[in-house]
Amino acid sequence: MRLMRPAIIAFSLAVLASCSSQEEGFEKIIPILKESPSARAQVIDKCMSQHMSPEMLDEVAFYVRSQRSEAKRLFCQRMTTGLASGRISYADFKALFQQKKVTPALVSALKGR
């Protein structure tokens, strides 16, 4: 069961990005991310496996203040850290992945603040 927990978390976060009524599930996952380095690593790995177009990488590089080659890694790390710390809320997460909007909280987290 211990090995399945991070995999379930990573899968759940991927599902949350595409669902609109999953706030309760989101709120249950955040404490696990906060307490489990292995869960955070799984989420980062899942994020890193997602395709990003060159245009998207350029935009991400702008927000994370890096070269394109480092942008995806920094994006994944900072998103996961922001989620685990509570700096990124469900509304922020939903705005980014469903509405393609970047909120002030997301900007702050992506800049590493």
Backbone torsions as a table, in degrees:
resi	resn	phi	psi	omega
1	MET	NA	-36.3	-177.2
2	ARG	-59.9	-39.3	179.6
3	LEU	-73.4	-28.9	-178.6
4	MET	-74.0	-30.1	-175.0
5	ARG	-56.8	-51.6	178.2
6	PRO	-62.2	-36.8	179.2
7	ALA	-64.7	-40.7	178.4
8	ILE	-64.7	-40.5	179.5
9	ILE	-62.9	-47.8	-179.8
10	ALA	-59.9	-44.4	178.8
11	PHE	-63.8	-42.2	-178.8
12	SER	-62.7	-40.9	178.4
13	LEU	-65.9	-36.9	177.1
14	ALA	-64.3	-40.4	178.5
15	VAL	-67.0	-40.3	-179.9
16	LEU	-59.2	-33.3	-179.7
17	ALA	-64.0	-22.7	-177.4
18	SER	-109.8	-2.0	-178.4
19	CYS	-111.8	148.1	-176.6
20	SER	-101.0	-15.5	-175.7
21	SER	-120.1	47.4	-175.8
22	GLN	-117.9	24.8	-176.6
23	GLU	-59.4	-39.3	-179.4
24	GLU	-63.5	-43.2	176.4
25	GLY	-63.4	-40.4	177.1
26	PHE	-57.9	-47.5	-178.0
27	GLU	-65.2	-27.8	177.6
28	LYS	-76.9	-30.1	-176.8
29	ILE	-78.6	-33.1	-174.6
30	ILE	-57.6	-45.7	178.2
31	PRO	-61.8	-32.3	178.1
32	ILE	-67.0	-43.6	176.9
33	LEU	-61.3	-38.9	-178.8
34	LYS	-63.8	-38.0	-174.3
35	GLU	-92.3	-19.9	-170.0
36	SER	-117.9	106.8	175.1
37	PRO	-60.4	-33.6	179.4
38	SER	-69.3	-33.8	176.7
39	ALA	-66.9	-42.7	177.6
40	ARG	-61.9	-41.7	178.8
41	ALA	-62.3	-39.3	178.2
42	GLN	-64.4	-41.9	180.0
43	VAL	-65.9	-42.2	177.8
44	ILE	-62.3	-43.7	177.9
45	ASP	-61.0	-42.5	178.9
46	LYS	-63.6	-43.5	178.3
47	CYS	-61.5	-45.0	-178.8
48	MET	-63.4	-26.3	-178.7
49	SER	-79.8	-10.9	-179.3
50	GLN	-78.2	141.1	179.0
51	HIS	-74.8	138.7	172.2
52	MET	-128.8	129.2	177.9
53	SER	-67.1	160.0	176.5
54	PRO	-56.4	-36.9	178.2
55	GLU	-65.1	-42.2	178.9
56	MET	-65.7	-40.4	178.0
57	LEU	-62.1	-38.3	176.9
58	ASP	-62.7	-43.2	179.8
59	GLU	-66.3	-44.0	178.2
60	VAL	-62.0	-42.9	179.3
61	ALA	-58.4	-37.6	177.3
62	PHE	-61.0	-48.2	-177.1
63	TYR	-70.3	-37.7	-178.7
64	VAL	-88.7	-3.3	178.0
65	ARG	58.0	60.1	-179.2
66	SER	-148.6	176.0	171.0
67	GLN	-72.5	157.2	179.6
68	ARG	-56.4	-36.7	-176.9
69	SER	-63.5	-25.9	-179.9
70	GLU	-104.0	-8.3	-171.1
71	ALA	-60.8	-46.9	-176.0
72	LYS	-63.8	-45.0	179.8
73	ARG	-61.3	-47.5	179.7
74	LEU	-63.9	-40.6	177.1
75	PHE	-57.5	-50.3	-177.6
76	CYS	-63.0	-44.6	179.8
77	GLN	-64.5	-46.3	-176.0
78	ARG	-71.9	-34.6	174.6
79	MET	-63.1	-46.6	-179.0
80	THR	-63.7	-43.8	177.6
81	THR	-62.6	-42.7	178.8
82	GLY	-63.4	-39.3	177.1
83	LEU	-66.3	-47.6	-177.1
84	ALA	-64.6	-35.0	-178.1
85	SER	-81.8	-13.7	-178.2
86	GLY	88.9	1.3	178.6
87	ARG	-71.3	-24.9	177.0
88	ILE	-108.7	119.8	-178.4
89	SER	-91.2	174.2	175.5
90	TYR	-60.7	-39.1	179.6
91	ALA	-62.8	-40.0	177.5
92	ASP	-65.0	-46.4	-179.4
93	PHE	-60.4	-45.9	179.4
94	LYS	-64.0	-42.5	179.7
95	ALA	-59.8	-42.1	-178.0
96	LEU	-69.4	-50.4	-171.6
97	PHE	-87.4	-20.7	-179.9
98	GLN	-107.0	-37.1	-176.0
99	GLN	-106.0	-5.1	180.0
100	LYS	58.4	37.4	178.3
101	LYS	-113.5	143.8	178.8
102	VAL	-106.5	117.1	-178.2
103	THR	-87.0	163.0	176.8
104	PRO	-57.2	-37.3	178.5
105	ALA	-64.9	-38.7	177.1
106	LEU	-65.8	-43.5	179.2
107	VAL	-58.2	-46.5	-179.8
108	SER	-61.4	-46.3	180.0
109	ALA	-65.3	-41.7	-178.8
110	LEU	-68.6	-27.7	176.2
111	LYS	-80.0	-4.8	177.9
112	GLY	82.9	23.7	-179.5
113	ARG	-93.5	NA	NA
